[in-house]
Amino acid sequence: MLKGKTVLITGATAGIGKACAFKFAESGCNVIITGRRLDRLETLEAKIKTDYGVKVYPVLLDVRDRKAVKECLEFLPNDFSHIDILVNNAGLGRGLEPLYVGDEDGWDEMIDTNFKGLLYVSKAVSKIMINQKGGHIINIGSIAGREVYPNGNVYCATKFAVSAITKALRVELLSEKIRVSTVDPGMVETEFSEVRFYGDKEKAKNVYKGMQPLTPEDIADTVLFVANRPPHVNINEIVIMPTAQASTAHLVRD
Ligand SMILES: NC(=O)c1ccc[n+]([C@@H]2O[C@H](COP(=O)([O-])OP(=O)(O)OC[C@H]3O[C@@H](n4cnc5c(N)ncnc54)[C@H](OP(=O)(O)O)[C@@H]3O)[C@@H](O)[C@H]2O)c1
C-alpha cells in the first residue's frame, strides 16, 4: 500500500528520522529527506538509492527558517510535488535543569524547532495535501507531551504544544480527508541526549545506563504501521515505551 508514495521526513540525518527514511524507502516509497547537515544528507541519499532504488530528494533545510520552508515546499521538483505522507520529526532538547537556571538560548532553539518549525512545515504541506485532496501528517510527539518531568520544563512544553497542534490539525483537516496522527515515544537511544547535553557523550550515555531503551527502528516501524493502515483508518495516537519504562518518572535499571 505504501509503494510509490512520496514521504517527506524532517530531520532525516539522524535517529528516528533517518530510520524512518530507510523504512519508507524499503517499502518502495520515494523520500524527501531534510536536515541541516549536508554531508549526512548526501550519504543517506546515496545509500537509499543503492539499497532500495527509490527516488530521493535531499533538501538542506533548517525548519526554523520560515522563508526557506515556504520556498522549499512551493518549488518542489515535479517528481516530488505530490506529498502523500509528512513525518514531522525534526526536534531537539537543550539542557535538563530547573527553569530558574535554564538557558534562554536553549529555550529559543527548542521552541523555534520543535514547535514553530513544525508549524511552518505543517502549514505548507497542508496546502499541498488540500490541493491534492488527501494525505497523512504524522507528528513525532513524546511522552514529554503527556506528562511533565522534573527539569524537562520547556522541552515538555514544546511537546505539549505539538500534541495540541496535532489535535487542532485533525479537526481542521477533517473535511479535506487528511489523516493526522501522533507517535509519542518514551526513551529512544539516538543522538538526542548528546544534543541535549551539548555534546557531552558520557552524560548522554548515562541516560540509558542499565536499561534497554527503544531503538530508532522501533519508532520507524510504528510510524510505518500508522502510515500503512487502509485509507478509512486513522490512528490518532500511539504511545510507545521501552519495557523498562512505565512513565516519565518510572524506570527500572539493572
Ligand atoms: N530520543 C528520544 O528519547 C525521543 C523521545 C520522544 C520523542 N523524541 C523526538 O523524536 C524526534 C527526533 O529525535 P531523535 O531522538 O531522533 O534525535 P536526533 O538523533 O538528535 O535527531 C534529530 C534530528 O532532527 C534534526 N533537526 C534538529 N534541529 C533541526 C532544525 N532546526 N531543522 C531541521 N532539522 C533539525 C537533526 O538534523 P540536523 O542536525 O542535521 O538538522 C536530526 O536529523 C524529535 O522531535 C524528538 O523530540 C525523541
The ligand as an SDF file (V2000), in Angstrom:
LIG
                    3D

 48 52  0  0  0  0  0  0  0  0999 V2000
   15.1840   10.1540   21.6020 N   0  0  0  0  0  0  0  0  0  0  0  0
   14.1460   10.1470   22.3960 C   0  0  0  0  0  0  0  0  0  0  0  0
   14.1830    9.5850   23.5200 O   0  0  0  0  0  0  0  0  0  0  0  0
   12.8530   10.7950   21.9700 C   0  0  0  0  0  0  0  0  0  0  0  0
   11.6960   10.5090   22.6930 C   0  0  0  0  0  0  0  0  0  0  0  0
   10.4920   11.0970   22.3080 C   0  0  0  0  0  0  0  0  0  0  0  0
   10.4620   11.9410   21.2160 C   0  0  0  0  0  0  0  0  0  0  0  0
   11.6180   12.2210   20.5260 N   0  0  0  0  0  0  0  0  0  0  0  0
   11.5110   13.1540   19.4060 C   0  0  0  0  0  0  0  0  0  0  0  0
   11.9600   12.4950   18.2290 O   0  0  0  0  0  0  0  0  0  0  0  0
   12.3820   13.4530   17.2720 C   0  0  0  0  0  0  0  0  0  0  0  0
   13.7110   13.0140   16.6820 C   0  0  0  0  0  0  0  0  0  0  0  0
   14.6910   12.9960   17.6990 O   0  0  0  0  0  0  0  0  0  0  0  0
   15.8490   11.8980   17.7850 P   0  0  0  0  0  0  0  0  0  0  0  0
   15.7050   11.2430   19.0940 O   0  0  0  0  0  0  0  0  0  0  0  0
   15.8770   11.0730   16.5540 O   0  0  0  0  0  0  0  0  0  0  0  0
   17.1310   12.8510   17.8850 O   0  0  0  0  0  0  0  0  0  0  0  0
   18.4220   13.0230   16.9660 P   0  0  0  0  0  0  0  0  0  0  0  0
   19.0800   11.7150   16.7330 O   0  0  0  0  0  0  0  0  0  0  0  0
   19.2220   14.0960   17.6090 O   0  0  0  0  0  0  0  0  0  0  0  0
   17.8320   13.5510   15.5820 O   0  0  0  0  0  0  0  0  0  0  0  0
   17.2240   14.8050   15.4790 C   0  0  0  0  0  0  0  0  0  0  0  0
   17.0170   15.1910   14.0260 C   0  0  0  0  0  0  0  0  0  0  0  0
   16.3670   16.4700   13.9910 O   0  0  0  0  0  0  0  0  0  0  0  0
   17.0810   17.2980   13.1040 C   0  0  0  0  0  0  0  0  0  0  0  0
   16.9610   18.7090   13.4660 N   0  0  0  0  0  0  0  0  0  0  0  0
   17.2310   19.2840   14.6530 C   0  0  0  0  0  0  0  0  0  0  0  0
   17.0550   20.6130   14.5690 N   0  0  0  0  0  0  0  0  0  0  0  0
   16.6710   20.8770   13.2900 C   0  0  0  0  0  0  0  0  0  0  0  0
   16.3380   22.0550   12.5780 C   0  0  0  0  0  0  0  0  0  0  0  0
   16.3750   23.2590   13.1570 N   0  0  0  0  0  0  0  0  0  0  0  0
   15.9790   21.9610   11.2790 N   0  0  0  0  0  0  0  0  0  0  0  0
   15.9460   20.7400   10.6870 C   0  0  0  0  0  0  0  0  0  0  0  0
   16.2450   19.5940   11.2930 N   0  0  0  0  0  0  0  0  0  0  0  0
   16.6060   19.6620   12.5900 C   0  0  0  0  0  0  0  0  0  0  0  0
   18.5140   16.8070   13.1430 C   0  0  0  0  0  0  0  0  0  0  0  0
   19.1680   17.0940   11.9240 O   0  0  0  0  0  0  0  0  0  0  0  0
   20.2650   18.2410   11.6740 P   0  0  0  0  0  0  0  0  0  0  0  0
   21.0280   18.4130   12.9540 O   0  0  0  0  0  0  0  0  0  0  0  0
   21.0880   17.7110   10.5400 O   0  0  0  0  0  0  0  0  0  0  0  0
   19.4810   19.4290   11.2910 O   0  0  0  0  0  0  0  0  0  0  0  0
   18.3150   15.3110   13.2730 C   0  0  0  0  0  0  0  0  0  0  0  0
   18.1690   14.7390   11.9910 O   0  0  0  0  0  0  0  0  0  0  0  0
   12.4220   14.7920   17.9990 C   0  0  0  0  0  0  0  0  0  0  0  0
   11.2680   15.5290   17.6720 O   0  0  0  0  0  0  0  0  0  0  0  0
   12.3950   14.3870   19.4790 C   0  0  0  0  0  0  0  0  0  0  0  0
   11.8270   15.3880   20.2750 O   0  0  0  0  0  0  0  0  0  0  0  0
   12.8020   11.6530   20.8730 C   0  0  0  0  0  0  0  0  0  0  0  0
  1  2  1  0
  2  3  2  0
  2  4  1  0
  4  5  1  0
  4 48  2  0
  5  6  2  0
  6  7  1  0
  7  8  2  0
  8  9  1  0
  8 48  1  0
  9 10  1  0
  9 46  1  0
 10 11  1  0
 11 12  1  0
 11 44  1  0
 12 13  1  0
 13 14  1  0
 14 15  2  0
 14 16  1  0
 14 17  1  0
 17 18  1  0
 18 19  2  0
 18 20  1  0
 18 21  1  0
 21 22  1  0
 22 23  1  0
 23 24  1  0
 23 42  1  0
 24 25  1  0
 25 26  1  0
 25 36  1  0
 26 27  1  0
 26 35  1  0
 27 28  2  0
 28 29  1  0
 29 30  1  0
 29 35  2  0
 30 31  1  0
 30 32  2  0
 32 33  1  0
 33 34  2  0
 34 35  1  0
 36 37  1  0
 36 42  1  0
 37 38  1  0
 38 39  2  0
 38 40  1  0
 38 41  1  0
 42 43  1  0
 44 45  1  0
 44 46  1  0
 46 47  1  0
M  CHG  2   8   1  16  -1
M  END
$$$$
